[in-house]
Amino acid sequence: MKIIIVGGTGFLGYHSILEALKRGHEVSSISIPDIELGDWFPKDVTVKYENIFEMTFEELVQLFKGYDGMVYAVGPDDRITPKAPAYKFFHDRLVIACTRVIEAAREAGIQRCTVLNSYFSYFDRIWPDKKLTERHSYIKCRVEQAASVIEAGGETMAVMVMELPYIFGTMPERIPLWKDALFDRVMGMKVVFFPRGGTNMIAVENVAEAIIGALEHGQPGMRYPIGDENMSYKDMLRIVLDTMGLKKRLIITLPTSLATIIGKWMKRREKKRGFESGLDLEYVFKDILSNELYFDPTSSVEELGYKQGGIRQAIEATVKVLYPR
């Protein structure tokens, strides 16, 4: 298959490239020139530098002509806190911009496409009583993105949506987003306070296997929850702190009621600065962080053929690249 990876020099795009090459596919990347590509980047990958969000529809169609498959691996996630209003920021980038690219790919004759999404879409389906899309603009936009791109594929292009959980791992030249979003924060605490919940998580190499597996034989219109191990935040943070050399640092579970008060304070602080989180800070602890975002990925594993395991090593590797000892 001749594949183009949108965002091929990003974290998930890069690992998708490695997996696609391993399986014998011909691969190209389209991305912005925001990092230096050295000897670590595969030489047999055609790299094109363009900002797809600034290209006309006709330019996008011409860009995608001649390819059989596409991986869409760009777009902000919930660790980004934009200027308010958050809904407009995420909707413009995750729904409008992504759908336009998918429509251009279909027009160009691409037959199969995987779009990287969030496992929050999965939990919105199985927890309808929580009304996650009503409170959290990021989750609303991820749900809208999935519906929009599947529709945009029409009857001529198979679109598969990958619902991704916490992902750990590294790549050359890029600092993992976990640094600012989590690791620096817990390192700065003499005692680490964190909510009582947990999450599914997976190593990046296994995500790449799932992405290319979906491109090869995923079912059109399917939303695949991709994951591996269910782990409490406390257990995850224990691995992080131990790897940092902070084995004696205590981790104390934060009551949801107290966490909610902190969340409200954080929300007011962000509002004063003109920012707004895609996950409403007033409700994020109650709705998400104090819950177990666990699921059984067996059906996706069997259908897409990706491996499991190695999550502890992936967490350790992510920490070590940021805080070498």
C-alpha positions, 0 to 999 in steps of 0.5 A: 500500500502507498501511504501518506501520514499526515503529521508523520514527524510527530510522535504517533505519526513517526511510530506509525511510519516505522510500523508501516515500513516494517510491513513493507508499505511505501510511505510519505509524510506531510508535516510542518518543519518544526524539528530537525530530521537527522539520521534517526529518521528513515531515509526511504520516507518521502517528506513533504513540508506543508501546513495542511490547514493553510492549503486550499481544498484543490491543493490538498486533493493534488497532494493526496493523489496517487496514495491508497491509504492515509493516517491522520495523526495531527490535532491538539489533545486535552493536555493543551489549554487554549485561549477561551472559548475552548470549544471553538479552538477544538472544533476548528482543529479537530472537526472542521480542519480534519473533515476537510482533509478527509474529504480531500483525501476521498476526492483524491482517490484514497481508499482507506484512512485511519483518524486518531481520536480519543478514548473519551469518545468511547466513555461518552458512549458507555457512560451516557448518564455522565453527559460528558459532551455537555460539560467538556468541550474537548470530548464533545469535539472528539465525538463530533470529529468521529461522526464527521470523518466517517460521514466524509468518507462516504461510500468510496473511502473506508474511515476507521477511528482510533480511540486512544488512551494514555500513551507512553514512549519517546521519539528523537528530537521531541519532548513528551507532552507528559513533561508539562502536563504531569511529570514536572508537577509531581516532581515539584510536590513534596507529597504527591496528591492525586485523584483516586481513579485510573486509566487504560494505557499503552506503549506507543509501539503497540499503538502504531501496530494498531494504527497500521493494522486498522489501515490494512484490514479495519472495518469501515466506519468502526470506532476502535478503543485501543488500549492495553493495561488498566492501571490506577493513577497511584500505581502509574505515579509510583513508577514515575517517581521511582524512575525519577529516583524519588522512591520515598516520596508519598502519594496520597489519594485526594478525595473527590470533594476536595479535588473539585474545590481545587478544580473550581479554583483552577478554572477561575484562575484560567478564566482570569488569564483568558484560557479555558480547558477542554475538560471543564476543571469544575467537573473533571475530577468528578467526571473523569479523574476520580473514575476508573477509565478502564476497558477490555481491549480484546476485540480491538487487539484480535481484529487489528492484530497489535501486541500488548505489554511493555507499559511499565518500560514505556513509562520508565523510558518516557521519564528517563528521557526527560530526567536523565540520572 
